[in-house]
């Protein structure tokens, strides 16, 4: 299990612990004023601070890796970080709530200029705080059924699902990321800071089912999938796999399944 499960899971996956979505936990780690300040500053972090960090990482890679990376990672781990979760886990999370808030995606607004609503607010009702944050006030309320339908559609489109904290361990959002996501660009493309942890799972290819169509290779943007020309089949590098499971949606033979990360010694502690 990941470190967050150990600290906040009470024996299970930490995002399956109902307590981590409650007002009690939110008030232990944050407040409405802190959250409002964070949301008001967040667009500036995406537009200015993270690109500046990326530039420094490219200019002074060794110094950045030993000094800036651990400091920035420590901050985000305590304040606002994500963990990848597959579709079925997202569906179980959404079943807990009677109302979900669909939010504008600030990442995509910054990277593409497009107005897309791929982010979901969950947990306690904080809409009174959202109304005071200019980039988040244009939200709408949807039912868990509508939210589940949206996430299933995004899974088919290749978006990676993740849960996010607003003061760890309080979980307040579900995001659905692609290559336009600032978290992916910052961590996996630019290697400027770790803001997203891998899932509790690793994808595996069933060689008895795989027909070598390569559809899954085009879906993965974590460089975890490759094509074995000798075998004529797709193969997955466990060390690269984040366990999102979105490659499964395009496999015509259901040849890809998720396994518990703890069952593979080489990646059991790789988050």
matplotlib code that plots the C-alpha trace (Angstrom):
import matplotlib.pyplot as plt

x = [0.0, 1.1, 2.2, -1.2, -3.0, -0.7, -1.3, -4.9, -6.5, -7.4, -6.4, -7.6, -7.1, -7.0, -9.5, -12.0, -11.9, -15.2, -13.6, -11.2, -14.2, -15.7, -16.0, -14.2, -11.1, -11.3, -11.3, -8.4, -6.2, -7.7, -10.4, -12.7, -10.3, -7.3, -9.1, -10.4, -6.8, -5.5, -8.1, -7.6, -3.8, -3.9, -4.3, -1.3, 0.7, -0.2, 0.5, 3.6, 5.2, 5.1, 6.5, 9.2, 10.1, 10.2, 12.6, 14.9, 14.8, 15.9, 18.7, 20.1, 18.9, 21.2, 20.8, 17.1, 16.8, 18.5, 17.1, 13.9, 12.3, 12.1, 11.0, 8.3, 7.1, 6.9, 4.7, 2.3, 2.1, 0.8, -1.3, -2.6, -1.6, -3.3, -3.3, -4.4, -7.4, -9.0, -12.6, -14.2, -12.7, -13.9, -17.4, -17.3, -16.2, -19.0, -21.6, -20.9, -22.4, -25.8, -24.4, -21.3, -20.0, -18.7, -16.0, -14.1, -10.8, -8.1, -5.3, -6.9, -7.8, -4.1, -2.7, -5.3, -7.5, -10.5, -13.4, -13.9, -15.6, -13.7, -13.1, -15.5, -15.8, -16.7, -16.8, -18.4, -20.3, -17.8, -19.8, -19.9, -16.1, -16.1, -18.4, -15.7, -12.9, -13.2, -11.8, -14.1, -17.4, -18.9, -19.7, -22.8, -24.3, -24.9, -26.0, -23.6, -25.2, -24.5, -20.9, -20.4, -21.7, -19.2, -16.3, -17.1, -17.2, -13.9, -12.4, -13.4, -11.7, -8.5, -8.5, -6.7, -8.7, -7.3, -8.4, -6.9, -6.5, -7.0, -5.0, -4.0, -5.8, -9.0, -10.1, -12.1, -11.9, -11.7, -9.9, -9.7, -6.4, -4.8, -1.7, -3.1, -3.2, -0.6, 0.0, 1.1, 3.2, 4.9, 5.7, 5.9, 7.0, 9.1, 10.0, 9.7, 7.8, 5.9, 2.2, 0.7, 1.2, 0.7, -2.4, -2.6, -2.5, -0.4, -1.8, -0.9, -1.4, -2.8, -0.8, -3.6, -5.9, -3.7, -3.9, -1.2, -3.5, -1.5, -4.6, -3.4, 0.0, -1.7, -3.7, -0.9, 0.9, 3.2, 5.4, 4.4, 3.3, 5.5, 5.1, 7.1, 7.7, 8.9, 5.8, 3.5, 1.9, 1.8, 3.9, 3.7, 6.7, 5.6, 8.0, 6.4, 2.8, 0.8, -2.1, -4.7, -6.3, -7.5, -5.7, -8.3, -11.1, -9.7, -8.6, -11.0, -10.2, -10.2, -6.6, -5.6, -6.4, -5.3, -3.4, -2.6, 0.7, 1.7, 1.7, 4.6, 7.9, 9.6, 6.9, 5.3, 7.0, 7.1, 4.7]
y = [0.0, 3.6, 5.8, 7.5, 4.2, 3.5, 6.8, 7.5, 4.3, 2.6, -0.8, -0.2, 2.2, 5.7, 7.0, 4.4, 5.7, 7.7, 9.9, 11.5, 13.2, 14.7, 18.2, 17.0, 16.1, 19.2, 21.5, 19.6, 20.4, 23.5, 26.2, 28.1, 31.0, 28.9, 27.2, 30.4, 31.9, 28.7, 28.7, 32.4, 31.8, 28.5, 29.9, 32.1, 29.0, 27.2, 30.2, 31.5, 29.5, 26.0, 27.3, 29.1, 25.9, 24.0, 26.5, 26.2, 22.4, 22.5, 25.1, 23.6, 19.9, 18.5, 21.4, 21.4, 17.7, 17.7, 21.0, 22.2, 18.9, 17.5, 20.8, 21.4, 17.7, 17.9, 21.0, 19.6, 16.2, 18.1, 20.7, 19.5, 16.3, 13.6, 9.8, 8.0, 5.7, 3.4, 3.8, 1.2, 2.9, 6.3, 4.9, 3.5, 6.9, 8.7, 6.4, 8.0, 11.4, 12.8, 15.8, 16.4, 19.8, 20.0, 22.6, 24.4, 22.8, 25.4, 23.3, 23.1, 26.8, 27.6, 25.1, 25.3, 28.3, 26.0, 25.9, 22.3, 20.8, 17.7, 18.3, 17.2, 18.6, 16.0, 15.8, 18.5, 21.3, 24.1, 25.9, 29.0, 29.1, 28.4, 31.4, 33.7, 32.3, 33.9, 30.9, 28.4, 30.2, 29.1, 25.6, 23.5, 20.8, 17.3, 14.0, 11.1, 9.2, 12.1, 12.3, 8.6, 8.8, 11.7, 9.8, 6.7, 8.8, 10.4, 6.9, 5.9, 9.1, 8.2, 10.5, 9.3, 9.7, 10.9, 12.1, 15.3, 16.7, 20.1, 19.7, 16.1, 13.8, 15.7, 14.6, 17.2, 16.5, 14.0, 15.1, 13.5, 14.3, 14.0, 15.5, 19.0, 18.6, 20.6, 17.8, 15.5, 18.1, 19.3, 15.8, 13.3, 15.6, 18.2, 16.4, 19.6, 18.3, 15.3, 16.1, 12.8, 9.3, 6.1, 3.9, 0.9, -1.2, -2.2, -3.2, -6.6, -8.0, -11.5, -13.1, -15.6, -12.8, -10.1, -10.0, -7.3, -4.5, -1.8, 0.2, 0.3, 1.7, 4.8, 5.3, 5.3, 8.6, 7.3, 5.2, 2.0, 0.1, -1.2, -3.8, -7.0, -7.7, -11.2, -12.2, -9.9, -8.6, -5.6, -5.6, -3.4, -2.2, -2.4, 0.3, 2.8, 1.8, 4.2, 1.8, 4.0, 1.3, 3.5, 1.2, -1.4, 0.6, 0.3, -3.4, -5.3, -8.6, -7.5, -8.6, -6.0, -6.3, -4.5, -6.3, -5.2, -3.4, -5.1, -8.4, -7.5, -7.2, -4.9, -2.2, -2.9, 0.2, 2.3, 5.2]
z = [0.0, -0.6, 2.3, 2.3, 2.8, 5.7, 7.4, 6.5, 5.2, 8.5, 7.0, 3.4, 0.5, 1.9, -0.7, 0.3, 3.9, 4.2, 6.9, 4.4, 2.7, 5.8, 7.2, 10.3, 8.5, 6.3, 9.4, 10.9, 7.9, 6.3, 6.5, 4.2, 4.2, 3.4, 0.6, -0.8, -0.8, -2.4, -5.2, -5.9, -6.2, -8.0, -11.6, -11.1, -9.9, -13.1, -15.4, -13.8, -11.0, -12.6, -16.0, -14.1, -12.2, -15.5, -17.0, -13.9, -14.1, -17.7, -17.0, -13.8, -13.8, -11.1, -8.6, -9.2, -8.7, -5.3, -3.9, -5.6, -6.4, -2.8, -1.4, -3.9, -3.7, 0.1, -0.1, -2.7, -0.8, 2.3, 0.5, -2.9, -4.6, -6.7, -6.8, -10.0, -9.5, -12.2, -13.4, -11.1, -8.0, -9.1, -9.5, -5.9, -4.7, -6.5, -4.9, -1.5, -2.4, -3.2, -5.1, -7.2, -8.4, -12.0, -12.2, -15.0, -15.7, -15.0, -16.4, -19.8, -19.7, -19.1, -21.6, -24.4, -23.7, -23.9, -21.4, -20.4, -17.4, -16.6, -12.9, -10.2, -6.7, -4.0, -0.2, 1.9, 0.3, -0.4, -3.1, -1.0, -1.2, -4.9, -5.6, -4.2, -6.5, -10.0, -11.9, -10.1, -9.6, -12.9, -11.6, -11.8, -9.6, -11.1, -9.7, -8.9, -11.8, -14.2, -12.8, -13.3, -16.9, -17.5, -16.1, -18.1, -21.3, -20.4, -19.7, -23.3, -24.5, -22.8, -19.7, -16.6, -13.4, -10.1, -6.7, -5.2, -1.7, -0.4, 2.7, 3.0, 3.8, 2.9, -0.6, -2.4, -6.1, -8.9, -12.1, -15.5, -17.1, -20.6, -22.1, -21.7, -17.9, -16.0, -13.5, -16.3, -18.0, -14.9, -13.5, -16.3, -19.2, -17.5, -14.3, -12.3, -9.3, -8.1, -7.7, -8.7, -7.2, -9.1, -8.6, -6.3, -9.5, -12.4, -15.8, -17.3, -20.8, -21.2, -24.0, -24.7, -25.6, -27.2, -31.0, -31.4, -32.8, -30.9, -30.0, -26.4, -27.4, -28.8, -25.6, -23.1, -22.4, -19.7, -22.1, -20.3, -23.4, -26.2, -29.0, -29.0, -32.7, -32.1, -30.1, -32.1, -28.9, -26.6, -23.5, -20.4, -18.4, -14.8, -13.7, -16.1, -15.6, -13.4, -13.1, -14.6, -16.7, -19.5, -22.0, -21.3, -22.9, -26.4, -26.3, -28.6, -26.8, -23.1, -23.0, -20.4, -16.7, -13.5, -10.7, -7.2, -7.2, -4.0, -5.8, -8.0, -6.0, -8.5, -8.2, -4.8, -3.4, -6.6, -6.4]

ax = plt.figure().add_subplot(projection="3d")
ax.plot(x, y, z, "-o")
ax.set_aspect("equal")
plt.show()
